[in-house]
Amino acid sequence: MKKIITICVVSILMLTGAAKATQLNPINLNPSPSASLSVWVKIILTFHRPKLDCKSGFGICFDIEFGMDKATGSGANLCPAQARLNAAGQFELRVTEEDLQKYENGFALPYFSRGSITLEDSYTFSDPVTRQLGTDREITVKPGSYKVVYDALTHTYTVALPY
């Protein structure tokens, strides 16, 4: 009798588990490149033109840190930010208003607060940066004007740059 009850209880638990498992999202065991593109990566920026050795003018030059938390750049000449490649095939850059205010006494903040930024130079990411962003493709941000979105809740500016 104990064996029959044990078998019934185990069967009920297995059936209940199977029913619950159908309600869960399936795990993608063979993720496509787009599955890894949504991870934010810490980066350190210099908002100066690459053609001017990243020392003057307005542009974007990158360096990278490893991890997913907020970037930890220090000093007035570096600005911590976060970056990722999104599913739409764009390089997304997110930086806080506070960090823009600290960077070179607010030098880059007016460029972001206008609602768009204009990049005059192209910039090609180094191989370590592209690998950290989850791709083996060369990433080159092209010159142009790009829309900046401000999130008032998090006080962050986000810009999507096609590559």
TIVO-2410 file (N, C-alpha, C; in nm, 3 decimals):
# residues 163
REC num residu      c1      c2      c3 atome chaine
REC   1      M   0.081  -0.119   0.000     N      A
REC   1      M   0.000   0.000   0.000    CA      A
REC   1      M   0.086   0.126   0.000     C      A
REC   2      K   0.198   0.124   0.076     N      A
REC   2      K   0.287   0.238   0.081    CA      A
REC   2      K   0.348   0.266  -0.056     C      A
REC   3      K   0.379   0.157  -0.130     N      A
REC   3      K   0.439   0.174  -0.261    CA      A
REC   3      K   0.341   0.240  -0.357     C      A
REC   4      I   0.216   0.203  -0.350     N      A
REC   4      I   0.114   0.261  -0.439    CA      A
REC   4      I   0.097   0.410  -0.408     C      A
REC   5      I   0.092   0.446  -0.280     N      A
REC   5      I   0.077   0.586  -0.242    CA      A
REC   5      I   0.199   0.666  -0.286     C      A
REC   6      T   0.320   0.610  -0.267     N      A
REC   6      T   0.442   0.677  -0.308    CA      A
REC   6      T   0.444   0.700  -0.459     C      A
REC   7      I   0.404   0.598  -0.535     N      A
REC   7      I   0.399   0.610  -0.681    CA      A
REC   7      I   0.299   0.717  -0.722     C      A
REC   8      C   0.184   0.721  -0.658     N      A
REC   8      C   0.082   0.822  -0.689    CA      A
REC   8      C   0.133   0.963  -0.658     C      A
REC   9      V   0.197   0.980  -0.544     N      A
REC   9      V   0.248   1.112  -0.505    CA      A
REC   9      V   0.356   1.158  -0.603     C      A
REC  10      V   0.449   1.068  -0.637     N      A
REC  10      V   0.556   1.102  -0.731    CA      A
REC  10      V   0.498   1.136  -0.868     C      A
REC  11      S   0.397   1.061  -0.912     N      A
REC  11      S   0.333   1.087  -1.041    CA      A
REC  11      S   0.266   1.223  -1.042     C      A
REC  12      I   0.198   1.256  -0.934     N      A
REC  12      I   0.130   1.386  -0.924    CA      A
REC  12      I   0.233   1.499  -0.927     C      A
REC  13      L   0.343   1.483  -0.854     N      A
REC  13      L   0.448   1.586  -0.853    CA      A
REC  13      L   0.509   1.603  -0.991     C      A
REC  14      M   0.532   1.494  -1.061     N      A
REC  14      M   0.591   1.502  -1.195    CA      A
REC  14      M   0.495   1.570  -1.292     C      A
REC  15      L   0.368   1.537  -1.285     N      A
REC  15      L   0.269   1.599  -1.373    CA      A
REC  15      L   0.255   1.748  -1.342     C      A
REC  16      T   0.257   1.782  -1.215     N      A
REC  16      T   0.248   1.922  -1.176    CA      A
REC  16      T   0.370   1.999  -1.225     C      A
REC  17      G   0.488   1.939  -1.211     N      A
REC  17      G   0.611   2.002  -1.259    CA      A
REC  17      G   0.610   2.021  -1.409     C      A
REC  18      A   0.559   1.922  -1.482     N      A
REC  18      A   0.552   1.933  -1.628    CA      A
REC  18      A   0.455   2.044  -1.668     C      A
REC  19      A   0.344   2.055  -1.596     N      A
REC  19      A   0.247   2.160  -1.627    CA      A
REC  19      A   0.307   2.297  -1.599     C      A
REC  20      K   0.383   2.311  -1.490     N      A
REC  20      K   0.448   2.438  -1.458    CA      A
REC  20      K   0.556   2.472  -1.559     C      A
REC  21      A   0.629   2.370  -1.605     N      A
REC  21      A   0.738   2.393  -1.699    CA      A
REC  21      A   0.687   2.447  -1.832     C      A
REC  22      T   0.567   2.413  -1.871     N      A
REC  22      T   0.513   2.465  -1.997    CA      A
REC  22      T   0.481   2.613  -1.987     C      A
REC  23      Q   0.471   2.667  -1.864     N      A
REC  23      Q   0.441   2.808  -1.846    CA      A
REC  23      Q   0.568   2.893  -1.844     C      A
REC  24      L   0.684   2.831  -1.834     N      A
REC  24      L   0.810   2.904  -1.828    CA      A
REC  24      L   0.860   2.938  -1.967     C      A
REC  25      N   0.940   3.042  -1.977     N      A
REC  25      N   1.001   3.076  -2.104    CA      A
REC  25      N   1.110   2.975  -2.136     C      A
REC  26      P   1.119   2.930  -2.259     N      A
REC  26      P   1.223   2.833  -2.292    CA      A
REC  26      P   1.362   2.896  -2.287     C      A
REC  27      I   1.460   2.816  -2.253     N      A
REC  27      I   1.598   2.861  -2.250    CA      A
REC  27      I   1.656   2.842  -2.388     C      A
REC  28      N   1.721   2.945  -2.439     N      A
REC  28      N   1.783   2.938  -2.570    CA      A
REC  28      N   1.922   2.878  -2.553     C      A
REC  29      L   1.938   2.748  -2.587     N      A
REC  29      L   2.065   2.680  -2.569    CA      A
REC  29      L   2.165   2.715  -2.677     C      A
REC  30      N   2.119   2.771  -2.786     N      A
REC  30      N   2.206   2.811  -2.895    CA      A
REC  30      N   2.176   2.956  -2.931     C      A
REC  31      P   2.216   3.050  -2.844     N      A
REC  31      P   2.175   3.188  -2.866    CA      A
REC  31      P   2.236   3.247  -2.992     C      A
REC  32      S   2.157   3.329  -3.058     N      A
REC  32      S   2.206   3.402  -3.175    CA      A
REC  32      S   2.286   3.521  -3.125     C      A
REC  33      P   2.361   3.588  -3.211     N      A
REC  33      P   2.436   3.705  -3.166    CA      A
REC  33      P   2.347   3.810  -3.101     C      A
REC  34      S   2.223   3.824  -3.147     N      A
REC  34      S   2.136   3.928  -3.091    CA      A
REC  34      S   2.099   3.900  -2.946     C      A
REC  35      A   2.108   3.773  -2.902     N      A
REC  35      A   2.074   3.741  -2.764    CA      A
REC  35      A   2.175   3.803  -2.667     C      A
REC  36      S   2.300   3.817  -2.710     N      A
REC  36      S   2.401   3.873  -2.621    CA      A
REC  36      S   2.419   4.023  -2.639     C      A
REC  37      L   2.345   4.082  -2.729     N      A
REC  37      L   2.366   4.223  -2.761    CA      A
REC  37      L   2.305   4.320  -2.661     C      A
REC  38      S   2.228   4.271  -2.566     N      A
REC  38      S   2.159   4.363  -2.477    CA      A
REC  38      S   2.233   4.387  -2.346     C      A
REC  39      V   2.353   4.335  -2.330     N      A
REC  39      V   2.429   4.353  -2.208    CA      A
REC  39      V   2.502   4.486  -2.213     C      A
REC  40      W   2.482   4.568  -2.109     N      A
REC  40      W   2.552   4.696  -2.101    CA      A
REC  40      W   2.694   4.672  -2.054     C      A
REC  41      V   2.789   4.738  -2.117     N      A
REC  41      V   2.930   4.725  -2.085    CA      A
REC  41      V   2.981   4.860  -2.036     C      A
REC  42      K   3.064   4.857  -1.932     N      A
REC  42      K   3.123   4.982  -1.883    CA      A
REC  42      K   3.227   5.033  -1.982     C      A
REC  43      I   3.221   5.160  -2.009     N      A
REC  43      I   3.323   5.221  -2.094    CA      A
REC  43      I   3.365   5.355  -2.033     C      A
REC  44      I   3.477   5.403  -2.078     N      A
REC  44      I   3.527   5.535  -2.037    CA      A
REC  44      I   3.537   5.618  -2.164     C      A
REC  45      L   3.482   5.737  -2.162     N      A
REC  45      L   3.477   5.823  -2.280    CA      A
REC  45      L   3.564   5.947  -2.264     C      A
REC  46      T   3.607   5.994  -2.376     N      A
REC  46      T   3.663   6.128  -2.388    CA      A
REC  46      T   3.580   6.194  -2.497     C      A
REC  47      F   3.512   6.301  -2.465     N      A
REC  47      F   3.426   6.368  -2.563    CA      A
REC  47      F   3.503   6.470  -2.645     C      A
REC  48      H   3.602   6.421  -2.719     N      A
REC  48      H   3.678   6.506  -2.809    CA      A
REC  48      H   3.695   6.434  -2.942     C      A
REC  49      R   3.737   6.505  -3.042     N      A
REC  49      R   3.746   6.451  -3.178    CA      A
REC  49      R   3.864   6.355  -3.192     C      A
REC  50      P   3.838   6.237  -3.250     N      A
REC  50      P   3.946   6.142  -3.274    CA      A
REC  50      P   4.056   6.198  -3.364     C      A
REC  51      K   4.018   6.278  -3.465     N      A
REC  51      K   4.119   6.334  -3.557    CA      A
REC  51      K   4.207   6.438  -3.489     C      A
REC  52      L   4.166   6.485  -3.374     N      A
REC  52      L   4.246   6.581  -3.298    CA      A
REC  52      L   4.309   6.512  -3.177     C      A
REC  53      D   4.339   6.383  -3.192     N      A
REC  53      D   4.400   6.300  -3.087    CA      A
REC  53      D   4.318   6.298  -2.958     C      A
REC  54      C   4.188   6.313  -2.972     N      A
REC  54      C   4.095   6.307  -2.858    CA      A
REC  54      C   4.130   6.410  -2.750     C      A
REC  55      K   4.179   6.526  -2.794     N      A
REC  55      K   4.219   6.629  -2.698    CA      A
REC  55      K   4.140   6.758  -2.711     C      A
REC  56      S   4.069   6.779  -2.822     N      A
REC  56      S   3.991   6.902  -2.837    CA      A
REC  56      S   3.875   6.877  -2.932     C      A
REC  57      G   3.787   6.977  -2.946     N      A
REC  57      G   3.668   6.963  -3.027    CA      A
REC  57      G   3.569   6.867  -2.963     C      A
REC  58      F   3.450   6.849  -3.023     N      A
REC  58      F   3.353   6.755  -2.969    CA      A
REC  58      F   3.347   6.632  -3.059     C      A
REC  59      G   3.363   6.519  -2.999     N      A
REC  59      G   3.355   6.390  -3.065    CA      A
REC  59      G   3.348   6.283  -2.958     C      A
REC  60      I   3.371   6.159  -2.995     N      A
REC  60      I   3.368   6.051  -2.896    CA      A
REC  60      I   3.488   5.960  -2.919     C      A
REC  61      C   3.566   5.940  -2.813     N      A
REC  61      C   3.675   5.843  -2.812    CA      A
REC  61      C   3.647   5.749  -2.695     C      A
REC  62      F   3.676   5.620  -2.714     N      A
REC  62      F   3.639   5.519  -2.615    CA      A
REC  62      F   3.759   5.449  -2.556     C      A
REC  63      D   3.740   5.404  -2.435     N      A
REC  63      D   3.825   5.306  -2.370    CA      A
REC  63      D   3.727   5.212  -2.302     C      A
REC  64      I   3.772   5.103  -2.245     N      A
REC  64      I   3.678   5.006  -2.191    CA      A
REC  64      I   3.722   4.956  -2.056     C      A
REC  65      E   3.625   4.923  -1.973     N      A
REC  65      E   3.646   4.852  -1.848    CA      A
REC  65      E   3.563   4.725  -1.858     C      A
REC  66      F   3.595   4.627  -1.779     N      A
REC  66      F   3.518   4.503  -1.782    CA      A
REC  66      F   3.417   4.503  -1.670     C      A
REC  67      G   3.297   4.451  -1.698     N      A
REC  67      G   3.191   4.441  -1.600    CA      A
REC  67      G   3.063   4.500  -1.653     C      A
REC  68      M   2.956   4.490  -1.573     N      A
REC  68      M   2.827   4.539  -1.617    CA      A
REC  68      M   2.774   4.651  -1.529     C      A
REC  69      D   2.842   4.683  -1.421     N      A
REC  69      D   2.798   4.791  -1.334    CA      A
REC  69      D   2.832   4.924  -1.399     C      A
REC  70      K   2.792   5.030  -1.331     N      A
REC  70      K   2.822   5.164  -1.380    CA      A
REC  70      K   2.974   5.180  -1.391     C      A
REC  71      A   3.018   5.242  -1.497     N      A
REC  71      A   3.161   5.261  -1.518    CA      A
REC  71      A   3.221   5.344  -1.406     C      A
REC  72      T   3.349   5.323  -1.380     N      A
REC  72      T   3.413   5.386  -1.265    CA      A
REC  72      T   3.523   5.483  -1.303     C      A
REC  73      G   3.512   5.544  -1.417     N      A
REC  73      G   3.615   5.639  -1.461    CA      A
REC  73      G   3.638   5.747  -1.359     C      A
REC  74      S   3.758   5.797  -1.355     N      A
REC  74      S   3.788   5.900  -1.257    CA      A
REC  74      S   3.859   6.016  -1.325     C      A
REC  75      G   3.855   6.128  -1.263     N      A
REC  75      G   3.925   6.244  -1.316    CA      A
REC  75      G   3.838   6.324  -1.411     C      A
REC  76      A   3.879   6.448  -1.432     N      A
REC  76      A   3.801   6.539  -1.516    CA      A
REC  76      A   3.815   6.507  -1.664     C      A
REC  77      N   3.920   6.431  -1.703     N      A
REC  77      N   3.943   6.404  -1.844    CA      A
REC  77      N   3.877   6.276  -1.893     C      A
REC  78      L   3.805   6.207  -1.808     N      A
REC  78      L   3.737   6.083  -1.845    CA      A
REC  78      L   3.593   6.088  -1.799     C      A
REC  79      C   3.505   6.028  -1.879     N      A
REC  79      C   3.363   6.026  -1.843    CA      A
REC  79      C   3.314   5.882  -1.845     C      A
REC  80      P   3.269   5.828  -1.732     N      A
REC  80      P   3.216   5.693  -1.730    CA      A
REC  80      P   3.081   5.686  -1.803     C      A
REC  81      A   3.057   5.577  -1.871     N      A
REC  81      A   2.932   5.557  -1.944    CA      A
REC  81      A   2.907   5.407  -1.958     C      A
REC  82      Q   2.796   5.374  -2.020     N      A
REC  82      Q   2.763   5.236  -2.051    CA      A
REC  82      Q   2.732   5.227  -2.199     C      A
REC  83      A   2.762   5.111  -2.258     N      A
REC  83      A   2.740   5.092  -2.401    CA      A
REC  83      A   2.692   4.950  -2.426     C      A
REC  84      R   2.622   4.933  -2.539     N      A
REC  84      R   2.580   4.800  -2.583    CA      A
REC  84      R   2.545   4.806  -2.731     C      A
REC  85      L   2.538   4.690  -2.791     N      A
REC  85      L   2.486   4.677  -2.926    CA      A
REC  85      L   2.342   4.630  -2.912     C      A
REC  86      N   2.249   4.703  -2.971     N      A
REC  86      N   2.108   4.665  -2.955    CA      A
REC  86      N   2.063   4.576  -3.071     C      A
REC  87      A   1.943   4.522  -3.060     N      A
REC  87      A   1.889   4.430  -3.160    CA      A
REC  87      A   1.866   4.498  -3.294     C      A
REC  88      A   1.858   4.630  -3.296     N      A
REC  88      A   1.836   4.704  -3.421    CA      A
REC  88      A   1.967   4.730  -3.495     C      A
REC  89      G   2.078   4.674  -3.447     N      A
REC  89      G   2.206   4.692  -3.513    CA      A
REC  89      G   2.267   4.828  -3.490     C      A
REC  90      Q   2.245   4.883  -3.372     N      A
REC  90      Q   2.298   5.014  -3.337    CA      A
REC  90      Q   2.384   5.003  -3.213     C      A
REC  91      F   2.482   5.091  -3.204     N      A
REC  91      F   2.562   5.105  -3.084    CA      A
REC  91      F   2.491   5.205  -2.995     C      A
REC  92      E   2.452   5.163  -2.875     N      A
REC  92      E   2.382   5.251  -2.782    CA      A
REC  92      E   2.479   5.298  -2.674     C      A
REC  93      L   2.475   5.425  -2.648     N      A
REC  93      L   2.560   5.487  -2.547    CA      A
REC  93      L   2.470   5.553  -2.444     C      A
REC  94      R   2.495   5.525  -2.316     N      A
REC  94      R   2.415   5.583  -2.208    CA      A
REC  94      R   2.510   5.646  -2.106     C      A
REC  95      V   2.484   5.772  -2.075     N      A
REC  95      V   2.568   5.845  -1.979    CA      A
REC  95      V   2.477   5.927  -1.888     C      A
REC  96      T   2.515   5.937  -1.761     N      A
REC  96      T   2.431   6.010  -1.666    CA      A
REC  96      T   2.457   6.160  -1.676     C      A
REC  97      E   2.357   6.235  -1.640     N      A
REC  97      E   2.369   6.381  -1.638    CA      A
REC  97      E   2.476   6.424  -1.538     C      A
REC  98      E   2.480   6.356  -1.425     N      A
REC  98      E   2.580   6.388  -1.322    CA      A
REC  98      E   2.723   6.370  -1.375     C      A
REC  99      D   2.746   6.260  -1.447     N      A
REC  99      D   2.880   6.237  -1.502    CA      A
REC  99      D   2.914   6.339  -1.611     C      A
REC 100      L   2.815   6.379  -1.690     N      A
REC 100      L   2.840   6.482  -1.791    CA      A
REC 100      L   2.873   6.617  -1.726     C      A
REC 101      Q   2.810   6.645  -1.612     N      A
REC 101      Q   2.839   6.770  -1.542    CA      A
REC 101      Q   2.980   6.768  -1.483     C      A
REC 102      K   3.025   6.652  -1.437     N      A
REC 102      K   3.159   6.641  -1.379    CA      A
REC 102      K   3.268   6.643  -1.484     C      A
REC 103      Y   3.238   6.591  -1.603     N      A
REC 103      Y   3.340   6.580  -1.707    CA      A
REC 103      Y   3.379   6.718  -1.758     C      A
REC 104      E   3.502   6.755  -1.737     N      A
REC 104      E   3.557   6.883  -1.780    CA      A
REC 104      E   3.462   7.000  -1.753     C      A
REC 105      N   3.413   7.006  -1.631     N      A
REC 105      N   3.324   7.114  -1.586    CA      A
REC 105      N   3.201   7.131  -1.674     C      A
REC 106      G   3.145   7.019  -1.720     N      A
REC 106      G   3.022   7.023  -1.798    CA      A
REC 106      G   3.041   7.050  -1.946     C      A
REC 107      F   3.162   7.035  -1.998     N      A
REC 107      F   3.192   7.063  -2.138    CA      A
REC 107      F   3.095   6.993  -2.235     C      A
REC 108      A   3.065   6.865  -2.214     N      A
REC 108      A   2.985   6.788  -2.310    CA      A
REC 108      A   2.835   6.796  -2.284     C      A
REC 109      L   2.793   6.840  -2.166     N      A
REC 109      L   2.650   6.842  -2.132    CA      A
REC 109      L   2.566   6.922  -2.231     C      A
REC 110      P   2.607   7.040  -2.276     N      A
REC 110      P   2.523   7.113  -2.372    CA      A
REC 110      P   2.500   7.036  -2.503     C      A
REC 111      Y   2.598   6.958  -2.546     N      A
REC 111      Y   2.582   6.880  -2.668    CA      A
REC 111      Y   2.471   6.777  -2.653     C      A
REC 112      F   2.462   6.715  -2.536     N      A
REC 112      F   2.360   6.612  -2.512    CA      A
REC 112      F   2.224   6.674  -2.483     C      A
REC 113      S   2.222   6.784  -2.410     N      A
REC 113      S   2.094   6.842  -2.368    CA      A
REC 113      S   2.017   6.908  -2.481     C      A
REC 114      R   2.077   6.927  -2.596     N      A
REC 114      R   2.009   6.985  -2.713    CA      A
REC 114      R   1.912   6.888  -2.779     C      A
REC 115      G   1.923   6.761  -2.748     N      A
REC 115      G   1.835   6.661  -2.810    CA      A
REC 115      G   1.900   6.587  -2.925     C      A
REC 116      S   2.018   6.631  -2.966     N      A
REC 116      S   2.093   6.558  -3.069    CA      A
REC 116      S   2.241   6.596  -3.057     C      A
REC 117      I   2.325   6.504  -3.100     N      A
REC 117      I   2.467   6.533  -3.105    CA      A
REC 117      I   2.514   6.517  -3.249     C      A
REC 118      T   2.615   6.591  -3.285     N      A
REC 118      T   2.673   6.582  -3.418    CA      A
REC 118      T   2.818   6.539  -3.404     C      A
REC 119      L   2.851   6.430  -3.471     N      A
REC 119      L   2.988   6.380  -3.473    CA      A
REC 119      L   3.048   6.412  -3.608     C      A
REC 120      E   3.162   6.476  -3.607     N      A
REC 120      E   3.227   6.517  -3.732    CA      A
REC 120      E   3.322   6.411  -3.784     C      A
REC 121      D   3.369   6.321  -3.698     N      A
REC 121      D   3.466   6.220  -3.738    CA      A
REC 121      D   3.409   6.080  -3.717     C      A
REC 122      S   3.454   5.986  -3.798     N      A
REC 122      S   3.420   5.846  -3.773    CA      A
REC 122      S   3.516   5.794  -3.667     C      A
REC 123      Y   3.474   5.689  -3.601     N      A
REC 123      Y   3.557   5.629  -3.497    CA      A
REC 123      Y   3.542   5.479  -3.506     C      A
REC 124      T   3.653   5.407  -3.522     N      A
REC 124      T   3.652   5.262  -3.528    CA      A
REC 124      T   3.698   5.207  -3.394     C      A
REC 125      F   3.617   5.118  -3.338     N      A
REC 125      F   3.646   5.060  -3.208    CA      A
REC 125      F   3.763   4.963  -3.220     C      A
REC 126      S   3.840   4.952  -3.114     N      A
REC 126      S   3.949   4.854  -3.111    CA      A
REC 126      S   3.890   4.714  -3.098     C      A
REC 127      D   3.971   4.612  -3.132     N      A
REC 127      D   3.924   4.474  -3.123    CA      A
REC 127      D   3.879   4.435  -2.982     C      A
REC 128      P   3.951   4.473  -2.875     N      A
REC 128      P   3.902   4.438  -2.740    CA      A
REC 128      P   3.764   4.498  -2.709     C      A
REC 129      V   3.739   4.618  -2.759     N      A
REC 129      V   3.608   4.681  -2.734    CA      A
REC 129      V   3.498   4.605  -2.808     C      A
REC 130      T   3.521   4.571  -2.934     N      A
REC 130      T   3.417   4.499  -3.010    CA      A
REC 130      T   3.391   4.363  -2.950     C      A
REC 131      R   3.496   4.294  -2.905     N      A
REC 131      R   3.475   4.162  -2.842    CA      A
REC 131      R   3.396   4.176  -2.713     C      A
REC 132      Q   3.426   4.278  -2.634     N      A
REC 132      Q   3.353   4.298  -2.508    CA      A
REC 132      Q   3.206   4.331  -2.535     C      A
REC 133      L   3.179   4.397  -2.646     N      A
REC 133      L   3.041   4.429  -2.683    CA      A
REC 133      L   2.969   4.309  -2.744     C      A
REC 134      G   3.040   4.198  -2.766     N      A
REC 134      G   2.976   4.075  -2.810    CA      A
REC 134      G   2.977   4.050  -2.959     C      A
REC 135      T   3.072   4.106  -3.031     N      A
REC 135      T   3.077   4.083  -3.175    CA      A
REC 135      T   3.222   4.075  -3.222     C      A
REC 136      D   3.241   4.009  -3.334     N      A
REC 136      D   3.372   4.005  -3.397    CA      A
REC 136      D   3.379   4.102  -3.513     C      A
REC 137      R   3.264   4.161  -3.547     N      A
REC 137      R   3.258   4.258  -3.657    CA      A
REC 137      R   3.331   4.386  -3.620     C      A
REC 138      E   3.385   4.451  -3.721     N      A
REC 138      E   3.442   4.583  -3.697    CA      A
REC 138      E   3.328   4.681  -3.677     C      A
REC 139      I   3.340   4.765  -3.577     N      A
REC 139      I   3.237   4.865  -3.549    CA      A
REC 139      I   3.298   5.002  -3.574     C      A
REC 140      T   3.239   5.075  -3.666     N      A
REC 140      T   3.282   5.211  -3.694    CA      A
REC 140      T   3.159   5.302  -3.684     C      A
REC 141      V   3.166   5.396  -3.594     N      A
REC 141      V   3.060   5.496  -3.581    CA      A
REC 141      V   3.087   5.602  -3.686     C      A
REC 142      K   2.988   5.629  -3.766     N      A
REC 142      K   3.003   5.723  -3.878    CA      A
REC 142      K   2.972   5.867  -3.834     C      A
REC 143      P   3.028   5.965  -3.905     N      A
REC 143      P   2.993   6.104  -3.877    CA      A
REC 143      P   2.844   6.128  -3.906     C      A
REC 144      G   2.785   6.221  -3.835     N      A
REC 144      G   2.645   6.255  -3.857    CA      A
REC 144      G   2.581   6.311  -3.733     C      A
REC 145      S   2.452   6.344  -3.744     N      A
REC 145      S   2.374   6.393  -3.631    CA      A
REC 145      S   2.287   6.280  -3.579     C      A
REC 146      Y   2.285   6.264  -3.448     N      A
REC 146      Y   2.213   6.153  -3.386    CA      A
REC 146      Y   2.126   6.203  -3.272     C      A
REC 147      K   2.005   6.150  -3.266     N      A
REC 147      K   1.907   6.188  -3.164    CA      A
REC 147      K   1.952   6.140  -3.026     C      A
REC 148      V   1.936   6.227  -2.927     N      A
REC 148      V   1.966   6.195  -2.788    CA      A
REC 148      V   1.835   6.192  -2.712     C      A
REC 149      V   1.813   6.086  -2.635     N      A
REC 149      V   1.692   6.072  -2.555    CA      A
REC 149      V   1.729   6.089  -2.407     C      A
REC 150      Y   1.657   6.179  -2.340     N      A
REC 150      Y   1.681   6.203  -2.198    CA      A
REC 150      Y   1.574   6.132  -2.116     C      A
REC 151      D   1.617   6.057  -2.015     N      A
REC 151      D   1.525   5.990  -1.923    CA      A
REC 151      D   1.526   6.068  -1.792     C      A
REC 152      A   1.416   6.137  -1.763     N      A
REC 152      A   1.409   6.223  -1.644    CA      A
REC 152      A   1.408   6.143  -1.515     C      A
REC 153      L   1.363   6.017  -1.519     N      A
REC 153      L   1.361   5.935  -1.397    CA      A
REC 153      L   1.502   5.895  -1.354     C      A
REC 154      T   1.585   5.857  -1.449     N      A
REC 154      T   1.720   5.812  -1.416    CA      A
REC 154      T   1.825   5.919  -1.443     C      A
REC 155      H   1.785   6.031  -1.500     N      A
REC 155      H   1.876   6.141  -1.535    CA      A
REC 155      H   1.990   6.091  -1.624     C      A
REC 156      T   1.951   6.015  -1.727     N      A
REC 156      T   2.049   5.963  -1.822    CA      A
REC 156      T   2.017   6.006  -1.964     C      A
REC 157      Y   2.121   6.020  -2.042     N      A
REC 157      Y   2.109   6.049  -2.184    CA      A
REC 157      Y   2.149   5.923  -2.261     C      A
REC 158      T   2.069   5.887  -2.359     N      A
REC 158      T   2.097   5.770  -2.442    CA      A
REC 158      T   2.097   5.812  -2.588     C      A
REC 159      V   2.197   5.767  -2.662     N      A
REC 159      V   2.205   5.794  -2.804    CA      A
REC 159      V   2.235   5.663  -2.874     C      A
REC 160      A   2.165   5.638  -2.985     N      A
REC 160      A   2.185   5.517  -3.065    CA      A
REC 160      A   2.257   5.557  -3.194     C      A
REC 161      L   2.371   5.494  -3.217     N      A
REC 161      L   2.455   5.527  -3.331    CA      A
REC 161      L   2.464   5.406  -3.424     C      A
REC 162      P   2.418   5.418  -3.549     N      A
REC 162      P   2.431   5.305  -3.641    CA      A
REC 162      P   2.579   5.281  -3.672     C      A
REC 163      Y   2.609   5.155  -3.699     N      A
REC 163      Y   2.749   5.124  -3.733    CA      A
REC 163      Y   2.754   5.034  -3.855     C      A
***
